[in-house]
Amino acid sequence: MNARKYIRKVNSLFDGRKDIKYKMVEIIGEDYPIIAHFQNKDIGCFFLSLLGTKDTVELKKLKIYDSNKGYGTKLLKLLCDEADKYKITVWVWPLPEDNKKAIPLNKLKSWYIKFGFEQSDGTFMIRKPNED
């Protein structure tokens, strides 16, 4: 199953630590997002979940700890590049955080569009793998 391999690969790029501030409830139980780091700095966390097909995942959490430094762009680019290698479709439900510093929904959607995500029916956005 390509989706499982993709998730294992992406998670293996980091050291396996999880951010226990953000509990994710899945059908198979609870889990926590993986802490992402670049150049020995924890920059945020992410959580990928299997969807019903062998080649589709949902990006359920993408949290950047220190915004406006390009860390979110680096992390999402890495996730998308790996998705292309494994021919994985990625779903995301862009939701602004519930705080005053939150990125407005329209800006959040525009940011995902830069990475190839397209608006689907409803509130989900979908990114199909690049065939390059």
C-alpha positions in Angstrom: 0.0 0.0 0.0 1.6 3.2 -1.2 0.0 5.4 1.4 1.4 3.4 4.3 4.8 3.5 2.7 4.6 7.2 2.2 3.6 7.9 5.8 6.4 5.7 7.1 8.9 7.4 4.9 7.9 10.9 5.8 7.8 10.1 9.5 11.2 8.5 9.3 12.7 11.8 8.0 12.3 13.0 11.6 13.4 11.6 14.9 10.0 10.1 16.0 9.3 12.6 18.8 5.6 13.5 19.1 3.9 16.7 20.2 1.6 15.7 23.0 -0.1 19.1 23.0 -2.1 18.0 20.0 -4.0 14.8 20.5 -5.3 13.2 17.3 -8.2 10.8 17.7 -8.3 8.1 15.0 -10.5 5.1 14.5 -7.7 2.9 15.7 -7.1 5.0 18.8 -5.3 8.1 19.8 -2.0 9.4 18.5 0.0 12.6 18.4 1.6 14.5 15.5 5.3 14.1 14.6 7.6 17.0 15.5 9.3 18.3 12.4 12.8 19.8 12.6 15.2 21.5 10.2 18.8 22.3 11.1 18.3 21.0 14.7 15.4 23.3 15.4 11.8 22.1 16.1 9.8 24.0 13.6 6.3 22.4 13.9 4.4 19.2 13.8 2.3 17.3 11.3 -0.1 14.3 11.3 -0.8 12.2 8.2 -3.7 9.7 8.3 -4.7 6.9 5.9 -7.9 7.4 3.9 -10.0 4.7 2.3 -7.7 4.1 -0.8 -4.2 2.8 -1.2 -2.9 6.0 -2.6 -4.6 8.8 -0.6 -3.8 10.4 2.8 -5.2 13.2 4.8 -2.9 15.9 6.3 -4.9 16.3 9.5 -2.5 18.6 11.3 0.1 21.0 10.2 1.2 23.3 13.0 4.2 25.6 12.7 5.6 26.9 16.0 7.2 30.1 14.8 5.3 31.6 11.9 6.5 33.9 9.0 10.0 32.3 8.8 9.3 29.9 5.8 9.1 26.8 8.0 5.6 25.9 6.9 6.6 26.3 3.3 9.6 24.0 3.8 7.6 21.4 5.6 4.7 21.3 3.1 7.1 21.2 0.2 8.8 18.2 1.7 5.4 16.5 2.3 4.3 17.2 -1.3 7.7 16.2 -2.9 7.5 12.8 -1.1 3.8 12.5 -2.1 4.9 12.9 -5.7 7.5 10.2 -5.3 5.0 7.7 -3.9 2.2 8.9 -6.2 0.0 9.9 -3.3 -3.1 12.2 -3.3 -3.2 14.4 -0.3 -6.4 15.8 1.2 -6.4 18.7 3.6 -9.2 20.5 5.4 -7.8 24.0 5.9 -9.0 25.4 9.2 -7.6 28.5 10.8 -6.5 28.1 14.4 -8.7 29.6 17.0 -6.6 32.5 18.1 -5.8 36.1 17.2 -2.6 35.2 15.3 -4.4 32.8 13.0 -4.0 33.0 9.3 -7.4 33.9 7.7 -9.1 31.1 5.8 -8.7 32.8 2.4 -4.9 33.2 2.9 -4.6 29.6 4.1 -6.4 28.3 1.1 -4.2 30.5 -1.2 -1.1 29.1 0.5 -2.2 25.5 -0.2 -3.0 26.4 -3.8 0.6 27.4 -4.3 1.5 23.7 -3.6 -1.0 22.3 -6.1 -4.0 21.8 -3.9 -7.4 22.5 -5.5 -10.7 23.2 -3.8 -13.0 20.2 -3.9 -16.7 19.9 -3.2 -17.2 21.3 0.3 -14.3 22.4 2.4 -11.6 19.9 1.6 -8.7 20.7 -0.7 -7.0 17.9 -2.8 -3.6 17.7 -4.3 -2.9 15.0 -6.8 0.6 13.9 -7.4 2.7 15.5 -10.1 3.7 13.1 -12.8 7.0 14.8 -13.6 
